[in-house]
Amino acid sequence: MLAIERKKFILKYLEEHGNITTNEVCRLLSVSPATARNDLNSLEKEKLILKTHGGASSLEPERPAMIAAYAFAERQQVNRAEKEAIADEAVKLIEDNQCIILDASSTSLTLAKKLSKFNRLIVVTNGIYTTLELKDMPNITVIFIGGIVTKKSGSVEGLLGKGLLSNINADLAFVSARGFTLEEGLTDFNIYEAELKAEMLKHSKKCIALLDSSKLDTTSTANFCNADKIDMLITDAGADLQVLEKYRSAGIRIAGNVPGLPGQEISE
């Protein structure tokens, strides 16, 4: 069983039982005590659980994974200028008569606010606030992906909307993440929302990653897109040029108002 699958099992167990011992992790997952401790330490680092003597407990019995989420209004204010700059670059990739996917991130919401200039677009999203922002734009058709509504983050999660997505063939998908590395790809702290993002990306021709510089070369719990599946990464002026050159050498197209960074067009 992969580490991500083990962590998902542990979170689900804590959601149902409230606590778990290291011995129970070993027995239920057929792993060594060292592996069990590593998994619990990783989940605690992501602020998804509370380590206790001999095991761990949930931070919140109803939804332990949600404790780590910022209140959405607070997240909108974090790196606000960087998100505006990223959205300004992202909107250049969009053309009339396209179908695009926006995830529920605050960066995608910033992009959504710039879509009123288009004559005709279809926007597919799991973002509640993004849906509310777009619903009164006369030339935008909004398709909302249903699912479990997450507290504080303004999004839905889970795979209840999988059937709807099976009917979607989007031109571009714009997604943010908690972190990105070449080894782990795009990662998020919410395993359930990462599942939905991965499903959304299956139904888009291209994946555009919207990542402010604080997200680069960091990682989180759940992978939802490998690095080689990203068609373009858009970041801000604070990004380290050496890090970006490492990404470019790996074949990732980079865009953004970064001093010293040549512009690149997204391939057809």
C-alpha positions in Angstrom: 0.0 0.0 0.0 1.3 3.4 -0.9 2.0 6.0 1.8 -0.8 8.2 0.5 -3.3 5.3 0.7 -2.1 4.5 4.3 -2.5 8.1 5.4 -6.0 8.2 3.9 -6.9 5.1 5.8 -5.5 6.6 9.1 -7.5 9.8 8.6 -10.7 7.8 7.8 -10.1 5.6 10.9 -9.6 8.7 13.1 -12.8 10.3 11.6 -14.7 7.2 12.8 -13.0 6.3 16.0 -11.3 9.5 17.3 -7.9 7.9 18.1 -5.5 5.2 17.0 -2.4 3.5 18.5 0.8 2.8 16.7 0.2 -1.0 17.2 -3.2 -0.6 15.6 -1.7 1.1 12.6 0.8 -1.8 12.3 -1.9 -4.4 12.6 -4.5 -2.8 10.3 -2.1 -1.8 7.6 0.5 -4.7 7.9 3.4 -2.3 8.3 6.4 -2.1 10.7 6.4 0.2 13.7 8.9 2.5 12.0 6.6 2.9 9.0 3.6 3.5 11.2 5.5 6.2 13.2 6.7 7.9 10.0 3.1 8.0 8.6 1.8 9.5 11.9 4.7 12.0 12.0 4.0 13.1 8.5 0.3 13.6 9.2 1.1 15.6 12.3 3.5 17.8 10.3 0.6 18.6 8.0 -1.5 19.5 11.0 -4.0 16.8 10.2 -3.7 14.8 13.5 -2.5 15.2 17.0 0.3 12.8 18.0 -0.2 11.2 21.5 1.9 8.8 23.6 1.8 5.5 21.6 -0.5 6.8 18.8 -2.6 9.7 17.6 -6.0 11.4 17.9 -8.1 13.4 15.5 -8.1 17.2 15.8 -11.8 17.3 15.1 -13.9 14.2 15.2 -16.1 15.2 12.3 -13.4 16.1 9.7 -9.8 16.0 10.9 -8.4 16.9 7.5 -10.3 20.2 7.5 -8.5 21.7 10.5 -5.5 22.6 8.4 -7.6 24.6 6.0 -7.5 28.3 6.1 -10.8 30.2 6.4 -11.3 31.1 2.8 -11.6 34.8 3.4 -8.2 34.7 5.2 -6.6 32.8 2.4 -7.7 35.3 -0.2 -5.6 38.0 1.6 -2.4 35.8 1.6 0.0 36.8 -1.2 -2.8 38.9 -2.7 -0.5 40.8 -5.1 1.1 37.6 -6.3 -2.2 36.0 -7.0 -3.3 39.1 -9.1 -0.1 38.9 -11.1 -0.5 35.1 -11.7 -4.2 35.6 -12.7 -3.1 38.4 -15.2 -0.8 35.9 -16.9 -3.3 33.1 -16.8 -6.2 35.0 -18.4 -3.9 35.6 -21.5 -4.2 31.8 -22.2 -8.0 31.9 -22.4 -10.0 32.4 -25.6 -13.6 32.9 -26.4 -15.7 29.7 -26.9 -13.5 27.6 -24.7 -14.5 25.4 -21.8 -12.2 25.8 -18.8 -11.9 24.2 -15.4 -11.2 26.3 -12.3 -10.5 24.6 -9.0 -11.7 26.0 -5.7 -8.5 27.9 -4.8 -8.3 31.6 -4.0 -6.0 32.1 -7.0 -8.6 30.6 -9.3 -11.2 32.9 -7.8 -8.9 35.8 -8.6 -8.7 34.6 -12.2 -12.5 34.2 -12.3 -13.0 37.9 -11.6 -11.2 38.7 -14.8 -13.4 36.7 -17.1 -16.2 39.2 -17.7 -14.4 40.5 -20.9 -15.0 37.3 -22.8 -18.0 36.9 -25.1 -18.6 33.3 -24.5 -17.1 30.8 -22.0 -18.1 27.6 -20.2 -16.5 27.4 -16.7 -16.5 24.1 -14.7 -15.7 24.5 -11.0 -15.9 23.0 -7.6 -15.5 26.4 -6.0 -18.6 27.8 -4.2 -17.2 31.4 -4.2 -16.0 31.1 -7.8 -19.5 30.0 -8.8 -21.1 32.9 -7.0 -18.6 35.3 -8.7 -19.4 34.0 -12.2 -23.1 33.3 -12.0 -24.2 36.8 -13.0 -21.7 37.3 -15.8 -24.0 37.2 -18.8 -21.6 35.5 -21.2 -20.3 32.8 -18.8 -22.0 29.4 -18.5 -21.1 27.9 -15.1 -21.2 24.2 -14.4 -20.8 23.5 -10.7 -19.4 20.1 -9.6 -21.4 18.8 -6.8 -20.0 17.0 -3.8 -19.4 17.3 0.0 -19.3 20.9 1.0 -16.1 21.6 3.1 -16.3 24.0 6.0 -14.2 27.2 5.8 -12.7 26.5 2.4 -15.7 27.3 0.1 -15.3 24.2 -2.0 -16.7 20.7 -2.5 -14.7 17.5 -2.3 -15.0 13.8 -3.0 -16.1 12.0 -6.2 -19.8 12.5 -6.1 -19.4 14.7 -9.2 -17.5 12.1 -11.1 -20.5 11.3 -13.3 -20.9 15.0 -14.3 -17.2 15.3 -15.1 -17.4 12.3 -17.5 -19.4 14.5 -19.8 -16.8 17.3 -19.8 -14.1 17.9 -22.3 -12.3 21.1 -21.2 -9.7 23.0 -23.1 -7.8 24.2 -20.1 -7.7 23.4 -16.4 -6.4 26.0 -13.9 -5.4 24.5 -10.5 -3.4 25.6 -7.5 -1.8 23.5 -4.9 -0.3 23.5 -1.4 3.1 22.6 -2.9 5.0 21.5 -6.0 8.2 19.5 -6.5 9.5 17.6 -9.5 9.4 14.4 -7.6 6.0 14.7 -6.0 4.2 16.9 -8.5 1.3 19.0 -7.4 0.2 18.1 -3.8 -2.4 19.3 -1.4 -3.1 18.8 2.3 -6.7 17.7 1.8 -6.7 14.2 0.5 -10.4 14.3 -0.4 -10.1 17.5 -2.4 -7.0 16.2 -4.1 -9.0 13.2 -5.4 -11.5 15.5 -7.0 -8.7 17.7 -8.6 -7.2 14.6 -10.1 -10.5 13.7 -11.6 -11.0 17.2 -12.9 -7.7 17.1 -14.7 -8.6 13.9 -16.5 -11.2 15.8 -18.4 -9.0 18.7 -19.6 -6.7 18.8 -22.6 -4.1 21.0 -20.7 -3.2 21.6 -17.0 -2.1 25.1 -16.0 -0.6 25.2 -12.5 -1.1 28.6 -10.7 1.5 28.7 -7.9 2.8 31.6 -6.0 6.5 31.4 -5.2 5.9 30.2 -1.7 4.5 26.9 -3.1 7.6 26.0 -5.1 9.8 23.2 -4.0 7.5 22.3 -1.1 5.3 19.3 -0.7 2.1 18.2 1.1 0.2 15.1 1.8 -1.7 14.0 -1.4 -0.5 14.1 -5.0 -3.0 15.0 -7.6 -0.9 15.7 -10.7 2.6 14.5 -11.7 5.1 17.1 -12.8 5.3 15.7 -16.4 1.5 16.2 -16.8 1.7 20.0 -16.3 1.6 22.0 -19.5 2.5 25.3 -17.9 3.4 26.6 -14.5 2.6 30.3 -13.8 4.3 31.9 -10.8 5.2 35.4 -9.5 8.2 37.7 -9.4 9.4 36.2 -6.1 10.3 32.9 -7.6 13.9 31.7 -7.4 15.4 31.6 -10.9 17.5 28.6 -10.1 14.4 26.7 -9.1 12.6 27.7 -12.2 15.6 26.7 -14.4 15.5 23.3 -12.7 11.8 23.0 -13.7 12.5 24.2 -17.2 15.3 21.7 -17.6 12.8 19.0 -16.7 10.5 20.1 -19.6 8.0 22.3 -17.7 7.0 25.6 -19.4 7.2 28.5 -17.1 5.3 31.8 -17.3 4.9 34.8 -15.0 6.4 38.3 -14.5 9.7 37.0 -13.2 12.8 39.1 -13.9 15.2 37.3 -16.1 12.7 34.7 -17.2 12.0 34.5 -21.0 8.4 34.2 -21.9 7.0 30.9 -23.3 3.9 30.1 -25.2 1.8 27.2 -24.3 2.1 24.5 -27.0 -0.8 23.5 -29.2 
